[in-house]
Amino acid sequence: MSLRVAIWSAVSSKAQAALDKTSLQDQVRHGTQVIKDNGWKLYDKYIVPGESRTAFISLSHAEEKISELHRLLEDASKHRFDIVFIYDLNRFRNLMLQVFEVLTDYNIQFYNYDAPQTIYPPEEYTPERKNANRLTIKLSDIISGQETNTLKKQFRDKMPARITEKKLHAGLGLPPYAYRKPPQLHHDRNAVLEIVPEEANVLIQIKDWFLTEGLSLTEIAKRLNAANIPSPRGKNWWFSIVRYLLANPFYAGTVHFGTTKRNLDKRKRTVTRTRSTPVTAQGLHKPIWDDSTHQRILSELQRRAKAQPGTSTRPLTRLLHCECGAVLWAQITPEGKYWRCSTLKKGHTYINDKKALALFIPQLTHDLTHIQDLPLDPPDDKRPQYLEQLADLKSKKKRWMDAYEGKAIEMDELQKRMADINARLEHTSNLLADLQTATTRKTTARQALQTLAQTVHILPSYIQTAEPTRVNATLHQFIKAIHLTKTHTLTIEYK
């Protein structure tokens, strides 16, 4: 009786399934040829097209997520084949030892194309031969683990240089939505990404709905789905996808790496991510919008995180503040729409919505007409100071490294110094990033105020008749707060 063979073909991602890699088709082709050369019989193919096999805490967990793995083990338990062909042991990643143990219990052998082993008739596959194969599998697992660690180290060391020196996208997975590699450079890792016009138009529409019309992230997702526009993954849009795209600095021309840090809890076998200080640079690709627009988007996302505006948004939503400092809440009563201090305490600000607008519009019109008299502080740009501090810290770090290499200090002293300098570097980098954001937002607010001052004659009509969400988004560009006392005295605080 000829031996029956199951072919296992797998890659970790769709990118790895490309024809220039060891593709699924290549693995099946090699397996089919081995079966033919040995006079065996193909039982079935088990193909896993682009699913990660590295994040599973147990084999049963993996079976739940990878249907082909479950089918393979089920068929093995029923002795429907005698051999599993794999292109190399890495096809099962960290599940290799677990899969081998289970299949060995079912008296099934592995044929590893990368390092072929002797295949025995089922009745001659003795415990001694199983143990010999087990040692080979464990040795391969150790070697694979060492190679993985080497690749991770190369990745950590080289990726920052790709950002700061080559000015290229990190290149992890697929390019960002609305970008692609030029067709003639599809396999070039150093290719500068180009814009996909149709998708860029969708992205610009999303930005306009968000900033200009003031639509919520959920409302934007609903509009995209209603228009049958495919999401970046070709499926439905969700608010989280919209938010991710809007917040991505790549669209403003910035390439980055290390925005988050991966944290593995080995006891609980869980993975979490925390924010980190990324490596950034101005990329070589053509941006879809400028940094000023990006900062406006981030500011609006931050504002909406406290209270996401939706269909009930009014022109003054999240702008009106009581004299106690608390924001005013919108209320609807039998008498109409009102604003009330969110502390809900007696004697605090309480006002009709129409009256609030009647107080606000003349004050805003007056301020814009006399914009030169407004106490607008110029942006306080301390970036040169922080950049000087960063350069000084990097210089100190290099001097301590040179001292260690020159055997002037011991490792313990070096680690102590490095911990202090690295902490100060991270702190200063965060201060610089925050200052950059604040400076850009101040500049953007002043520009919006200047632009609106040129159309002050149509301002009252715009605020009263335009879409409330759109008016609210416009006002939030340059107004920090509208302070209203319980006696209905109103002042506007500008950004």
N, C-alpha and C positions, 0 to 999 in steps of 0.2 A: 504494500500500500504506500503510495507517495505521500509525503508529508504536506500538510495544509498550512498555508502561510497567511498571516494578517499583516498588511502594510500600515504602519503608523506614520503619518505625514503631518508635520506641525511647524508653525512659525509663531513668533511672539507678537508680531504686529503686521498690519497690512503692508507696511513699507518693506518688511522683510520678505514678503511674498513676491516682490518684484522679480522679473526674470533675470536680473543681473545678480541676484543672490542665490542661495541654495533654495530654490522655490519649491512650492508644494508639488508642482508638476515634475521637477527634477527628481525629487525624492521618490515619487511614485514610479518614474521611469527607471531609476536605478533598481528599485525593488522588484519591478516586473522582470528586468533583465536577469537579476540574481535567481529568481524563481525559475525562469526558463533554463538558465545554464545548469541548474542543479536537478532539473527534472521534477521540481515540486509543483504544487497546485495552489493557485491563488484562491483564498477563501473570501476575503473582503478587504476594502480599503477604509481606513479610519482617518479622516482628514480634519484638521483643526486650523481654519484660516484666520490667523491673526487674533489670538486670544492670549493674554498673559497667563503664564503658568508659574508665577513666582510669588504670589501673595496668598497662598492657601495654607491654612493652619493644619489641615489633615487631608488624607486621601478622600474621605467621604465628603468633605467640604468641596474639594476639587470636582468630584463626580457631580455634585449639584450644579456646578457652574459650567462644566464642560460635558456636554451630552455625549460626544464621541468617546470620551474616556470611560464614561459609565457603560456605554454599549460594548466597548472593548472588553472591560472586565466581566460584564455579564456573559458575553459569548465565551470568554475564557473559562468561566466557572462551569459552563455546560460542555466544555471540551470540544468546541467546534473547530478549533485549529490547534496546531502543534508548535508553531514558531511565530514570533513577532519580529518583523523586519523593521529596523530603524536606521536612518541615515547616520546618525551619531547619537551618543548617549545624552547630548544636550537637548534632544527633542522632548524630553520629559522634565528638563530643568531640575528643580529641587524635589520633584516627586519621584525621581529616578529610583532611589533605593526602595521606597514604599511600593512602587509599581512592580519592581523586580521581585520583592518578597512575596507579593500576592500571586503573581504569575508563576513563580517557582512552586508555590503550594499547589497550583493547578497543573504542575508538571509541564509547563510551557517554557520553551527556551527563547533566548534573544539571538537575533543575527544582527550584529552591528556592522554596517557597511564600512564605517570609518576604520574599524579594527576587527575584522572577521574572526569569529571563534568557531571551534569545531562543533558541529551539530550532530547529536547522537539520535539513534532510534529511541522513541519514547521509553521503551522498556529498559534501555541501557543508560538512561539519564539518572544516575545513582546519586545519593546524598553527597558522596565525595566530590563528584563532578559539579553538583550544585554549589557546594562550598567554594570550589575553585573559581567558578564563575562569579560568585558573590564577592570574592576578594578582588577580582578584576573590576567589578562594578564600583566597589568602594574606592579603589585606587583612582579610577577615572573620575569619581566624584570629587576626590581631594584635588586632583589636578585641575578639574573644571573650576572648582572654587577658587584656587590660586589664580587662574587666568582671569576669572571674574574680578577678583580684587585688584589685579594689575590694570585691567581695563578701567575700573572705577577710579583708580589713582590717576591714570592718564587723562581721564575725563575731567576730574577736578582740577588738574594742573593746567590743561590746555584750553578749557572752555573760557576762562576769563580773558585769555589772549585773543581768542576768536572775537570776543566782544570789543575789547579795548584797542586791539591792533588791526584786526581785519574789518571791524565795523560791520559784522554780518550777524544775521539772525542766528540764534542758538542752534537751530537745525534739529530740535528734538521733535520727532513725529512729523506731522504734516505742516506745511507753511500756514501762517495765520490766514483766516478768512479774508478774501478779496486779494490774495497774493498767490503767486505761483513761480516756479522756476521757468526761465525761458525754455521753450521746447527743445532747442538745440543744445541746452546745457542741463538737461533733466537729471543726469547722473553726476553732475559736478557739485561737490559739497561746498565749493567756494563761490557758487553762482549767486549773484545779487538778485533778489526776488523782484518780480515785476507785478504791476497792478492788473487785476482781472476787472475790466471796466464794468461789466454787468453787476458783479458783486459789490464793487466800490460804490456804485449808485445806490444799492440797497443800504449799505453802511451809512452813506451820507443822509439818506432818507430817515434812517433810525435816529441819527444824531439830531436832525431837524425836528422830528417829532418830539424828541426828549427835551431839547433846549428851547426851541422856538414855540412849539405848541404846548409844552408842559405835560405831555402824555406820560402816564405811569409805565413802568417796565412791562407790566402785565398787559396793559392796553396795546402797547407796541407789538408784543408777541401775538396778540389776537389779530391785529391788522395784518401782520405778515402771514399768519396761517390762513386768514380769509382770502388773501391774495394768492394763495398756493405757491408762495415763495419758499423753496427748500432751505432748511437751516444749514449751518456749516457741515453737519453730519448727514444731511439729506433727509432729515426727519422733521418733526414738529418743533416750533419755536417755544421756548419757555422764558420767563422773566430772568432766570439765572444766566441763560445764554446771552440775552440782550445786555445784561449788566457786565458780563465778562468782556464782551466786545467793546462796549463803550469805555471801559476802564483800561483797556490795553494800550500802553504807551507806544507800542509799535506803530500805531496809526498816526502818531504825531512825530514819527521819525526816530524814535529811541529804540535801540536794541538793548536787551537786558538778559541777565542770568542770575539765578539765586534769589528770586523774590521771596520764596518760602524755603523752609528747612524741613527735611524729613526726619521724624523722630520715631524710632522703633522701640516699643516697650516689649522686651524679650520675655517678661513674666506673663503679661496679658496677651502677648502676640497680637498687638494692635499697632497701627501706624497712624500718626497724626502729623499735621503740618502746622508750623508756626511761622510768622512773618520774620524775614531776615533782611539784612542790608544787601541789596542786589548790586552787581557790577553792571554799570550802564555806560552807553556811549551813543553819540549821534551816528545813526546807521547810514550806509550808502544807498539804501532803497529810497524811493520817492514816497514821501508821506501823503496821507489822504487829507489830513487837516493839520493845523499848526499847534504849537505847544500851548498857546493862549487858549485855544478851544479845548484842548485836553484838560487844562486846569479848571476851566469852567465846568466841564463834565464831572471831574472829580469833586468839585465843590458842591455841585447839585446833587450828586449821589450821596455825599456826606450829609447834606441837609435833609434829603428825603429818607435817610436811614432812621431819622427820629420820627418822621410822620410822612409816609408815602402819599403824595397827592393823587387823587383819583377823580371820579366824575363829580364828587361833591366839593371839589376845591373852589374856593372863592378868590377874587383878586388879591385879598389881603391875608390869605392863609399863611400861618407860621411867620407873619411879620409883625402883627400887633402884639404889644407887650403892656402889661399892667405896670403902674408905677412901683409895684413891689418887685418887679423884675420878671415875674412869671409870664409865660405866653398866654394869649387869650384863646379860649376854645370857642368853636362855632356851635351855636345852639339854634334849634328851630322851635318856636313856640306858636301858639294860636295867633299871636299878634304879629308874627313875622320872624325874620332871621336876626339873630343877636350874637354879640360877642361877650364872653364872660371870663373873668380871671380863672385860670385853671386851678388855683388853690381852693376855689369854691367858698371862700370866706366872705362874710357879709361886709359891706362897705367898700369892697374893691371894685375895680372898673367893670362897668356893664353898659353896653351901648348897642343901639340898633345898627345893622349892617349898612343901611343906606346913609345913616347919619355919619358913620365912620368914614365912608367914601366921600361924603360932603365936606368933611373936615380935611381929609387927606389930599384930595385932588387940588384944591387951591394952594395948599402948603407946598406940594411938589411943584406945581406950576411956578410959584414964586421963587422957589429955590433954583429951578432950572433957568429961570429968566435972569437971576442974579448969581449964576454959577461961580463967577469970579470971587464972590464974597463968601462962598462956603468954606468952612474950616477943614479942608481936605489935606491930611498929612501926606507928604510925598512918601513913596515906598522907601523904607529904611533898609538899604541894601548892605548887609554885612558879609556878603559872600567872599569878598577878597580876604577878610580877616579869617574866616573859617578855612579857606583854601590854604592860607599861610600856615595855619595850625596843623592841617593835614600833612602838608609837605614837611613840617618840622618833626611830626610824629613818625613819618615814614623814614626820615633821615636817622632818627634815634633808633628805630627798629633795625635798620641796616647796620648801624654802628655796634649794637649789641650782638648781632649775628656775627659780625667780623671779629668781635672780641672773643666770642666762643670758639670760632674756627681757629683763631690765633692762640687758643688755650689760655687766654687771660682770665676767663671765668669758667665756672663749672656749670653743668647742665641744670642743676637745681636753681642756681641764680638766674640763668637764662630764661627758664620757664616762668619764674616769678616776674621778671622784667617784661617778658612777652605778654603775659596775661594782663598786666597793667596797661601796656601800650595798646594791645588789641582792643581792650575795653574802651580806652579813650578814643581810639580810631573809630570804632563803631558809634560812640556817642557823638563825636564831631560830625561824622558822615550823616547821621540822622538829623542833627541840627541844620546842616547845610541843605539837606533835602527838604526839610520843613520850611526853611527860609526861602528856598527856590519856589516852592509852592505858594507861600504867602505873598511873595513879591509879585509873582505872575498874576495872582488873583487880584491884588490891589491895582495893578496896571490895567487888567481887564475891566475891573469895575469902573475905573476912571474913564476908560475909552467908551464904555456903554453909556455912562452919564453924559459925556460930551456929545455922543451921537443922538441921544434922546433930546438934549437941549435944542438941537436944530429943528426938531419937529414938535416943539412944545405947544404950538397952536392946535394940533389935533389930539393932544394927549387926553383931555377930558372925555372926548368921544370914544377914543380907543379903550380906556379903562372901563367905561360903562357898557360898551356894546360888544367888544371882542370876546372870544372864548375865554372864560375865567382861568382855565389852566394855563393858557398862553400868556395872559396878562401877569399871572402870578409868577411864571418862569422869568418873564422880562424884568419884573421889579426885583426879584431875588438876585439879579446880576449885579446890582449896585446898591441895594438897600440892605443894611445889616439888621435894623429893627425900627419899628414905629412905636414910639412911647406915647401912651395915652393915660392921662390921669383920670381919677374918678369924677373930676369936674369937667372932663372932656377937653383938656388942653393937649394939643398934639404937637410932637416934634419928631423929626426924621433923622435917624442916625445912618450915615452913609458908610460904605465899606472903604 
